């Protein structure tokens, strides 16, 4: 039977109070209350930060459960999804697509093979068009594409199932060339580059090329343009760039191609105003069906030039240190010739605006001394509703790595970092929509970029982001975000933590280790994310603010009440 509540009169004397309450009003009881409160405060303050338990597990040796990829409850089920996650090593993911993005994707896949990931991710470098086709037909688990579905007159139909686009790499389209005897790195304007690749400029000592290279002796050598005939996203972006920069030149090329005797070369129809994913072969040129094939042809044919991702060029020994076998510098909107370096690509893409489906509307007119165009993104295609949770766990582990630690490593193999806002956008999109997805680990959380290069910073010549300042992204996608339509997000920036499209750090919901909603700001200089609003260990995470101040306040009230009570009793 519970103690009877004391009357007002009884409250005036300790002896009239029920025995179960007397301890609180004795000296010993007060000391015990203060001691217990101190223990509570000490315990909360000493509790490991979110994700610490998973980090400790990964340091103790290889762990076979998928829970090592992120901070997930010990039963293997993420709170957002109900699918049971099976041990690693039993699932293989197969993907294909963009050859432009392949060096990065293959590097990421290799990185997640050993512990603590133990993931088996296979990627076949084909083309963006092939990747979109295979993904829509569900013959692959994921794909990588440089452009969205529905762009161009010959594109494959989009998937009939829900899917999302996840930005995963950013790179510059490099003009790799082979000009024997050249003593200085080749410089090209958009007019020269587009003129060469449309067959309008046919010799290396052309006056247009000479104007870009004052004081440089150019050889009397026939140009051999090497084109990529498959359905490549790089073709689409390159055509988009030529249409934007040199509309009259491109229009003349399209008109000549479509009305020549026998019809368009290779049957490839192009238009004067809309880019396509195919590039027609040129008289006297060479034609290949992959980026690696284009690079190989350039390396073995004097006078050759073509468009590749810069890693293909450097792997064959082409670069700034070898002017006769190099990568051209391209004239930008500020009148500077720049290289497709990670910094210059990131500078160019600061002007891009994200569309509601997660892809981007490119802007080739961005000002700044370090801007390189043409630059573009590549996107991972992921199935959402109805997907296998076991494969979803592996896919999200791959994405978590690619968008954190992988982005840190990307400049070493020729790609720009996506920046904080897109890293978090992608991680959050997968976590919220892919069945079985897991949150980022503590080490991945600390690897986020600290901010984004903004248009204002780029225009001023700044080459590293201001920590905590990010560009706006599209709103977080739903399960069928890939099919979303609408206008691009305005190209503006804000301080991380403000209200904008997507600022979450990728640890959505109540998963320990990340913030909720919008407002993640990535890692600060000491590796601590100021946007994280969850504290406590994994089993007892607290949502909202830090609970320690509230406990301290309660303790002060308790001790104050006891002192007041003692004074009343003595009267």
C-alpha positions as CSV (number, residue, x, y, z in Angstrom):
1,X,0.0,0.0,0.0
2,X,1.4,3.4,-1.0
3,X,2.2,5.9,1.8
4,X,-0.5,8.4,2.6
5,X,0.1,11.9,1.4
6,X,0.9,14.1,4.5
7,X,-1.5,16.8,5.7
8,X,-0.4,20.4,6.1
9,X,-0.1,20.0,9.8
10,X,2.0,16.8,9.4
11,X,4.3,18.6,7.1
12,X,5.4,20.8,10.0
13,X,7.1,18.0,11.8
14,X,9.5,15.4,10.5
15,X,8.1,12.6,12.7
16,X,4.7,12.9,11.2
17,X,6.0,12.3,7.6
18,X,5.8,8.8,6.2
19,X,8.9,6.8,6.6
20,X,9.5,6.6,2.9
21,X,10.0,10.4,2.7
22,X,12.1,10.9,5.9
23,X,15.4,10.2,4.4
24,X,15.2,13.3,2.2
25,X,14.9,15.6,5.3
26,X,17.7,14.1,7.3
27,X,21.3,15.3,7.0
28,X,22.3,11.9,5.7
29,X,19.5,11.9,3.2
30,X,20.4,15.3,1.9
31,X,24.0,14.3,1.4
32,X,22.8,11.2,-0.4
33,X,20.7,13.2,-2.8
34,X,23.6,15.5,-3.6
35,X,25.8,12.5,-4.1
36,X,23.4,10.8,-6.4
37,X,22.9,14.0,-8.4
38,X,26.7,14.3,-8.7
39,X,26.9,10.8,-10.0
40,X,24.2,11.5,-12.6
41,X,26.0,14.6,-13.8
42,X,29.4,12.9,-13.9
43,X,27.9,9.9,-15.8
44,X,26.3,12.2,-18.5
45,X,29.5,14.3,-18.9
46,X,31.7,11.2,-19.2
47,X,29.4,9.4,-21.7
48,X,31.1,8.7,-25.0
49,X,30.0,10.8,-28.0
50,X,27.7,9.5,-30.6
51,X,29.3,6.8,-32.7
52,X,32.1,6.2,-30.2
53,X,30.9,2.6,-29.5
54,X,31.0,1.7,-33.2
55,X,34.5,3.2,-33.5
56,X,35.7,1.2,-30.6
57,X,34.3,-2.0,-32.2
58,X,36.1,-1.3,-35.4
59,X,39.4,-0.7,-33.6
60,X,39.2,-4.1,-31.9
61,X,39.5,-6.0,-35.1
62,X,37.5,-7.0,-38.2
63,X,33.7,-7.1,-37.5
64,X,31.5,-9.0,-39.9
65,X,28.2,-7.3,-39.1
66,X,27.0,-4.4,-41.3
67,X,26.6,-2.4,-38.2
68,X,30.3,-1.4,-38.5
69,X,29.5,0.8,-41.4
70,X,27.5,3.2,-39.3
71,X,26.0,3.7,-35.9
72,X,23.1,1.2,-35.8
73,X,21.3,-0.6,-32.9
74,X,22.9,-3.9,-31.9
75,X,20.0,-5.9,-33.4
76,X,21.1,-4.9,-36.9
77,X,18.0,-2.9,-37.7
78,X,18.2,0.8,-38.5
79,X,15.3,2.8,-36.8
80,X,14.2,4.1,-40.2
81,X,13.8,0.7,-41.8
82,X,12.4,-2.6,-40.6
83,X,14.4,-4.9,-42.9
84,X,16.8,-7.2,-41.1
85,X,20.4,-6.7,-42.1
86,X,22.4,-9.9,-42.7
87,X,26.2,-10.2,-42.1
88,X,28.6,-8.8,-44.6
89,X,30.5,-10.9,-47.0
90,X,27.3,-12.5,-48.3
91,X,26.2,-9.8,-50.7
92,X,27.7,-8.5,-53.9
93,X,26.7,-5.3,-55.5
94,X,27.0,-4.9,-59.2
95,X,26.9,-1.5,-61.0
96,X,28.0,0.0,-64.3
97,X,27.8,3.3,-66.2
98,X,29.9,6.4,-66.7
99,X,33.5,5.9,-67.8
100,X,34.1,9.5,-66.9
101,X,33.5,8.7,-63.3
102,X,35.0,5.2,-63.3
103,X,38.4,6.1,-61.8
104,X,36.7,7.5,-58.7
105,X,34.1,4.8,-58.4
106,X,36.6,2.0,-58.8
107,X,38.8,3.7,-56.1
108,X,35.8,3.9,-53.7
109,X,34.9,0.3,-54.4
110,X,38.5,-0.8,-53.6
111,X,38.5,1.2,-50.4
112,X,35.4,-0.5,-48.9
113,X,36.7,-4.0,-49.5
114,X,38.7,-4.4,-46.3
115,X,37.6,-4.0,-42.7
116,X,35.7,-2.2,-41.2
117,X,33.5,-2.2,-44.4
118,X,34.1,-5.7,-45.9
119,X,31.9,-4.7,-48.8
120,X,31.9,-6.4,-52.2
121,X,31.1,-3.7,-54.8
122,X,31.8,-4.3,-58.5
123,X,31.7,-1.6,-61.1
124,X,31.9,-1.9,-64.9
125,X,33.1,1.2,-66.8
126,X,30.8,1.4,-69.9
127,X,28.9,4.7,-70.5
128,X,26.3,6.8,-68.8
129,X,23.7,5.8,-71.4
130,X,24.4,2.1,-70.8
131,X,24.3,2.6,-67.0
132,X,20.9,4.3,-67.2
133,X,19.6,1.5,-69.5
134,X,20.8,-1.4,-67.3
135,X,19.6,0.3,-64.1
136,X,16.1,0.9,-65.6
137,X,15.9,-2.7,-66.6
138,X,17.0,-3.8,-63.1
139,X,20.0,-5.8,-64.4
140,X,22.3,-3.9,-62.1
141,X,22.0,-2.9,-58.4
142,X,23.1,0.7,-59.1
143,X,24.5,2.8,-61.9
144,X,26.5,6.0,-62.4
145,X,25.5,8.6,-64.9
146,X,26.8,12.1,-65.8
147,X,23.3,13.3,-66.8
148,X,19.6,12.6,-65.9
149,X,17.1,10.4,-67.7
150,X,15.2,12.1,-70.5
151,X,17.9,14.4,-71.8
152,X,18.4,14.1,-75.6
153,X,16.2,12.6,-78.3
154,X,17.4,9.1,-78.1
155,X,17.6,8.5,-74.3
156,X,16.3,5.3,-72.7
157,X,13.0,5.4,-70.7
158,X,13.4,6.1,-67.0
159,X,12.8,3.4,-64.4
160,X,9.3,2.4,-63.6
161,X,10.3,2.0,-59.9
162,X,11.2,4.7,-57.4
163,X,14.8,5.9,-57.5
164,X,17.1,8.8,-56.6
165,X,20.1,10.6,-58.0
166,X,23.1,10.9,-55.5
167,X,25.9,13.3,-56.5
168,X,29.1,11.2,-56.1
169,X,31.9,12.8,-58.1
170,X,32.9,16.1,-59.8
171,X,35.4,16.4,-62.6
172,X,36.6,18.6,-65.5
173,X,36.4,17.4,-69.1
174,X,40.0,17.6,-70.1
175,X,41.3,18.2,-73.7
176,X,44.2,15.6,-73.9
177,X,46.5,16.2,-76.9
178,X,49.5,14.8,-78.7
179,X,51.6,17.5,-80.5
180,X,55.2,16.5,-81.1
181,X,57.7,19.3,-80.5
182,X,55.4,21.6,-78.6
183,X,57.4,23.4,-75.9
184,X,54.6,25.0,-73.9
185,X,51.3,23.6,-72.6
186,X,48.6,24.1,-75.2
187,X,46.0,26.9,-74.6
188,X,42.5,26.7,-76.1
189,X,39.5,29.0,-76.1
190,X,36.0,27.6,-76.4
191,X,36.1,28.6,-80.1
192,X,39.3,26.7,-80.8
193,X,38.2,23.6,-78.8
194,X,34.7,23.4,-80.3
195,X,36.1,24.2,-83.7
196,X,38.6,21.3,-83.5
197,X,36.0,18.8,-82.3
198,X,33.5,19.8,-85.0
199,X,36.0,19.5,-87.8
200,X,36.1,23.3,-88.5
201,X,39.8,23.7,-87.5
202,X,41.9,21.0,-89.2
203,X,45.6,22.0,-88.6
204,X,47.6,22.8,-85.5
205,X,49.1,26.0,-87.0
206,X,45.6,27.5,-87.5
207,X,45.3,31.2,-86.8
208,X,42.6,30.6,-84.2
209,X,44.9,28.3,-82.2
210,X,47.9,30.6,-82.7
211,X,45.8,33.5,-81.2
212,X,45.4,31.4,-78.0
213,X,49.2,30.6,-77.9
214,X,51.2,33.8,-78.5
215,X,54.9,33.3,-78.9
216,X,54.5,29.5,-79.3
217,X,55.6,27.7,-82.5
218,X,52.8,25.4,-83.6
219,X,53.6,22.6,-86.0
220,X,52.2,22.3,-89.5
221,X,50.4,19.1,-88.5
222,X,47.0,17.7,-89.3
223,X,44.6,17.6,-86.4
224,X,43.2,14.1,-85.6
225,X,40.1,14.6,-83.4
226,X,39.2,11.5,-81.4
227,X,35.5,11.3,-80.6
228,X,33.5,9.0,-78.4
229,X,30.5,7.5,-80.3
230,X,28.7,5.8,-77.4
231,X,25.9,7.4,-75.4
232,X,28.3,9.3,-73.1
233,X,27.3,11.9,-70.6
234,X,30.6,13.7,-71.3
235,X,29.4,14.2,-74.9
236,X,26.2,15.8,-73.7
237,X,28.1,18.2,-71.4
238,X,30.6,19.0,-74.1
239,X,27.8,19.7,-76.6
240,X,26.0,21.8,-74.0
241,X,29.2,23.8,-73.5
242,X,29.8,24.4,-77.2
243,X,26.1,25.4,-77.7
244,X,26.4,27.8,-74.8
245,X,29.8,29.3,-75.7
246,X,29.8,29.1,-79.5
247,X,26.2,28.8,-80.7
248,X,26.9,30.0,-84.3
249,X,29.7,27.5,-84.7
250,X,27.7,24.6,-83.3
251,X,24.6,25.5,-85.4
252,X,26.7,25.5,-88.5
253,X,28.1,22.1,-87.6
254,X,24.7,20.6,-86.8
255,X,23.3,22.0,-90.1
256,X,26.1,20.5,-92.1
257,X,25.9,17.1,-90.4
258,X,22.2,16.7,-90.8
259,X,22.0,17.8,-94.4
260,X,25.1,16.2,-95.9
261,X,24.7,13.5,-98.6
262,X,23.7,10.2,-97.0
263,X,22.5,11.8,-93.8
264,X,24.3,12.4,-90.5
265,X,27.6,10.7,-89.9
266,X,27.1,7.3,-88.2
267,X,23.4,8.0,-88.2
268,X,23.9,10.4,-85.2
269,X,21.4,13.3,-85.4
270,X,22.4,16.4,-83.6
271,X,20.5,19.7,-83.2
272,X,21.6,23.3,-83.2
273,X,20.2,24.2,-79.8
274,X,19.8,20.9,-77.8
275,X,22.7,18.7,-76.7
276,X,22.7,15.0,-77.3
277,X,24.8,12.1,-75.7
278,X,26.3,11.0,-79.1
279,X,29.0,12.7,-81.0
280,X,29.3,12.1,-84.7
281,X,32.7,10.8,-86.1
282,X,34.6,13.4,-88.1
283,X,36.5,13.0,-91.5
284,X,40.1,12.2,-90.8
285,X,39.4,11.6,-87.1
286,X,39.3,8.6,-84.9
287,X,36.2,7.2,-83.1
288,X,36.1,5.1,-79.9
289,X,33.4,3.8,-77.7
290,X,34.9,4.5,-74.3
291,X,36.9,7.2,-72.5
292,X,39.8,4.8,-72.1
293,X,39.7,4.1,-75.8
294,X,39.8,7.8,-76.6
295,X,42.8,8.3,-74.3
296,X,44.6,5.4,-75.8
297,X,44.1,6.6,-79.4
298,X,45.4,10.1,-78.5
299,X,48.5,8.6,-76.9
300,X,49.5,6.7,-80.0
301,X,48.6,9.1,-82.7
302,X,50.6,12.3,-83.3
303,X,48.3,15.3,-83.9
304,X,45.4,13.7,-82.0
305,X,43.2,15.5,-79.4
306,X,40.0,14.4,-77.6
307,X,37.9,14.9,-74.4
308,X,38.6,12.7,-71.4
309,X,38.6,12.8,-67.6
310,X,42.0,14.0,-66.5
311,X,43.0,10.7,-64.7
312,X,43.0,8.9,-68.1
313,X,45.6,11.4,-69.3
314,X,47.8,11.4,-66.3
315,X,47.8,7.6,-66.2
316,X,49.4,7.7,-69.7
317,X,52.0,10.3,-68.7
318,X,50.2,13.3,-70.2
319,X,50.3,16.5,-68.1
320,X,51.8,19.9,-67.4
321,X,55.3,18.6,-67.2
322,X,55.2,17.2,-70.7
323,X,54.0,20.0,-73.0
324,X,54.1,17.9,-76.2
325,X,51.9,15.3,-74.5
326,X,49.6,17.2,-72.3
327,X,46.2,18.5,-71.2
328,X,45.2,21.9,-72.6
329,X,44.5,25.0,-70.5
330,X,41.1,26.5,-71.4
331,X,40.1,30.1,-71.5
332,X,37.4,31.0,-68.8
333,X,34.9,33.8,-68.5
334,X,37.5,35.9,-66.6
335,X,40.0,35.7,-69.4
336,X,42.3,33.2,-67.6
337,X,43.6,29.9,-69.1
338,X,43.1,27.2,-66.4
339,X,43.7,23.5,-66.0
340,X,41.1,20.9,-64.9
341,X,42.6,20.7,-61.4
342,X,40.4,19.8,-58.4
343,X,40.3,23.4,-57.2
344,X,39.5,24.9,-60.6
345,X,36.7,22.3,-61.1
346,X,35.2,23.0,-57.7
347,X,35.4,26.7,-58.5
348,X,33.4,26.2,-61.7
349,X,30.8,24.1,-60.1
350,X,30.2,26.7,-57.3
351,X,28.0,28.3,-60.0
352,X,25.9,25.2,-60.7
353,X,22.3,25.1,-59.3
354,X,20.8,21.8,-58.1
355,X,17.5,20.7,-59.6
356,X,14.7,19.1,-57.6
357,X,15.7,15.6,-58.9
358,X,19.2,16.0,-57.4
359,X,21.1,16.7,-60.7
360,X,22.4,20.1,-61.7
361,X,21.9,22.9,-64.1
362,X,25.5,23.9,-65.1
363,X,26.6,27.5,-65.5
364,X,29.7,28.0,-67.8
365,X,29.8,31.7,-67.3
366,X,31.1,31.8,-63.7
367,X,33.7,34.5,-63.0
368,X,36.9,33.9,-61.2
369,X,40.6,33.4,-62.0
370,X,40.5,29.7,-61.0
371,X,37.4,28.6,-62.9
372,X,37.7,25.7,-65.3
373,X,35.1,24.7,-67.8
374,X,33.7,22.4,-69.0
375,X,33.2,20.8,-65.6
376,X,30.4,18.6,-64.4
377,X,29.1,16.1,-61.8
378,X,28.4,12.4,-61.9
379,X,25.5,10.8,-60.0
380,X,24.8,7.4,-58.5
381,X,21.4,5.9,-59.3
382,X,19.9,4.1,-56.3
383,X,16.6,2.2,-56.0
384,X,14.5,3.1,-53.0
385,X,11.0,1.7,-52.3
386,X,11.0,-2.1,-52.6
387,X,14.7,-2.5,-52.6
388,X,16.5,-5.3,-50.8
389,X,17.5,-4.1,-47.3
390,X,20.6,-6.3,-47.3
391,X,21.9,-4.7,-50.5
392,X,20.7,-1.4,-49.2
393,X,23.0,-1.7,-46.2
394,X,26.0,-2.4,-48.5
395,X,25.1,0.4,-50.9
396,X,24.7,2.9,-48.1
397,X,28.1,1.9,-46.7
398,X,29.6,2.5,-50.1
399,X,27.9,5.9,-50.4
400,X,28.9,6.9,-46.8
401,X,32.5,6.2,-47.6
402,X,32.4,7.9,-51.1
403,X,30.8,11.1,-49.8
404,X,33.1,11.5,-46.8
405,X,36.5,9.8,-46.7
406,X,36.3,9.2,-50.5
407,X,35.8,13.0,-51.1
408,X,38.9,13.7,-49.1
409,X,40.9,11.4,-51.3
410,X,39.3,12.4,-54.6
411,X,41.8,15.2,-55.5
412,X,44.6,12.5,-55.5
413,X,43.0,10.8,-58.5
414,X,41.9,13.9,-60.5
415,X,38.4,14.8,-59.0
416,X,37.2,17.7,-57.1
417,X,35.6,17.4,-53.7
418,X,31.8,17.9,-53.8
419,X,31.8,20.1,-50.8
420,X,29.9,19.8,-47.5
421,X,26.3,20.6,-48.8
422,X,26.3,17.9,-51.5
423,X,28.1,15.4,-49.3
424,X,25.4,15.7,-46.7
425,X,22.6,15.9,-49.3
426,X,23.7,12.5,-50.8
427,X,24.2,10.7,-47.5
428,X,20.9,11.9,-46.1
429,X,19.1,11.0,-49.4
430,X,20.2,7.4,-49.1
431,X,19.7,7.1,-45.4
432,X,16.1,8.4,-45.6
433,X,15.0,6.4,-48.7
434,X,17.1,3.2,-49.3
435,X,15.8,0.2,-47.3
436,X,18.5,-1.1,-44.9
437,X,20.6,2.1,-45.1
438,X,22.9,2.8,-42.2
439,X,24.2,6.0,-40.8
440,X,27.8,7.4,-41.2
441,X,30.4,6.2,-38.7
442,X,32.3,8.5,-36.4
443,X,35.3,8.5,-38.7
444,X,33.2,9.3,-41.7
445,X,31.3,12.0,-39.8
446,X,34.6,13.7,-39.0
447,X,35.7,13.5,-42.7
448,X,33.0,15.8,-44.1
449,X,34.3,18.9,-45.8
450,X,34.1,22.0,-43.6
451,X,32.1,24.0,-46.2
452,X,31.6,24.9,-49.8
453,X,33.3,27.3,-52.2
454,X,30.7,30.0,-52.9
455,X,30.4,32.0,-56.1
456,X,31.5,35.2,-54.2
457,X,34.6,33.4,-52.9
458,X,35.4,32.0,-56.4
459,X,35.0,35.4,-58.0
460,X,37.4,36.9,-55.5
461,X,40.0,34.1,-56.3
462,X,39.6,32.2,-53.0
463,X,40.6,28.5,-53.4
464,X,39.4,27.0,-50.2
465,X,36.0,27.2,-48.6
466,X,35.1,29.2,-45.5
467,X,34.3,26.6,-42.9
468,X,30.6,26.6,-42.0
469,X,29.4,28.4,-45.2
470,X,27.6,26.3,-47.7
471,X,25.7,26.7,-51.0
472,X,22.0,26.0,-51.1
473,X,20.9,22.6,-52.4
474,X,17.5,21.2,-53.5
475,X,15.1,20.1,-50.8
476,X,15.8,16.5,-49.5
477,X,14.4,14.0,-52.1
478,X,11.5,11.7,-51.4
479,X,11.5,8.0,-52.3
480,X,10.8,8.9,-56.0
481,X,13.1,12.0,-56.0
482,X,14.6,11.0,-59.3
483,X,11.4,11.8,-61.1
484,X,11.0,15.2,-59.5
485,X,10.6,18.2,-61.8
486,X,10.8,21.9,-61.3
487,X,13.1,24.9,-61.3
488,X,16.7,24.8,-60.1
489,X,17.6,26.0,-56.6
490,X,18.8,29.6,-56.6
491,X,22.6,29.8,-56.6
492,X,23.0,31.3,-53.1
493,X,24.9,30.4,-50.0
494,X,24.3,30.5,-46.2
495,X,25.9,29.6,-42.9
496,X,25.5,26.0,-42.2
497,X,22.7,25.5,-39.7
498,X,20.4,28.1,-41.5
499,X,17.2,27.1,-43.3
500,X,17.8,25.9,-46.8
501,X,17.2,22.9,-49.0
502,X,19.3,20.2,-47.3
503,X,21.8,20.8,-44.6
504,X,21.6,17.6,-42.6
505,X,24.8,15.7,-42.0
506,X,23.5,12.4,-43.1
507,X,22.6,10.9,-39.7
508,X,18.9,11.6,-40.2
509,X,16.2,10.9,-37.6
510,X,17.3,9.7,-34.2
511,X,20.4,7.7,-35.3
512,X,23.3,8.6,-33.0
513,X,26.1,10.6,-34.5
514,X,24.3,13.2,-36.5
515,X,21.9,16.1,-36.5
516,X,18.2,16.1,-37.3
517,X,16.5,18.1,-40.0
518,X,18.7,20.7,-41.6
519,X,21.6,22.4,-40.1
520,X,24.6,20.1,-40.1
521,X,27.8,22.0,-40.6
522,X,30.3,19.2,-41.1
523,X,33.5,18.9,-39.2
524,X,35.3,21.8,-37.6
525,X,39.1,22.1,-37.4
526,X,39.3,19.7,-34.5
527,X,37.0,17.1,-36.0
528,X,33.9,18.0,-34.0
529,X,30.7,18.7,-35.8
530,X,29.1,21.8,-34.4
531,X,25.8,20.9,-36.1
532,X,25.3,17.7,-34.1
533,X,22.5,18.1,-31.5
534,X,22.5,14.5,-30.2
535,X,24.5,13.5,-27.2
536,X,24.9,10.4,-25.0
537,X,26.1,6.9,-25.8
538,X,24.4,4.7,-28.4
539,X,22.0,2.8,-26.1
540,X,20.8,6.0,-24.4
541,X,20.9,8.8,-26.9
542,X,19.1,12.0,-26.0
543,X,17.3,13.9,-28.7
544,X,17.3,17.7,-28.6
545,X,19.7,19.8,-26.5
546,X,22.4,18.7,-24.1
547,X,20.7,17.4,-20.9
548,X,23.5,18.2,-18.5
549,X,22.5,21.9,-17.8
550,X,19.0,20.8,-17.0
551,X,20.2,18.2,-14.6
552,X,22.5,20.7,-12.9
553,X,19.6,23.2,-12.6
554,X,17.4,20.5,-11.0
555,X,20.1,19.6,-8.5
556,X,20.4,23.3,-7.5
557,X,16.7,23.5,-6.9
558,X,16.7,20.3,-4.9
559,X,19.6,21.4,-2.6
560,X,18.0,24.9,-2.2
561,X,14.7,23.4,-1.2
562,X,16.4,21.2,1.4
563,X,18.2,24.2,2.9
564,X,15.0,26.2,3.1
565,X,13.2,23.3,4.7
566,X,15.9,23.0,7.3
567,X,15.5,26.6,8.3
568,X,11.7,26.2,8.6
569,X,12.1,23.2,10.8
570,X,14.4,25.0,13.2
571,X,12.0,27.8,13.8
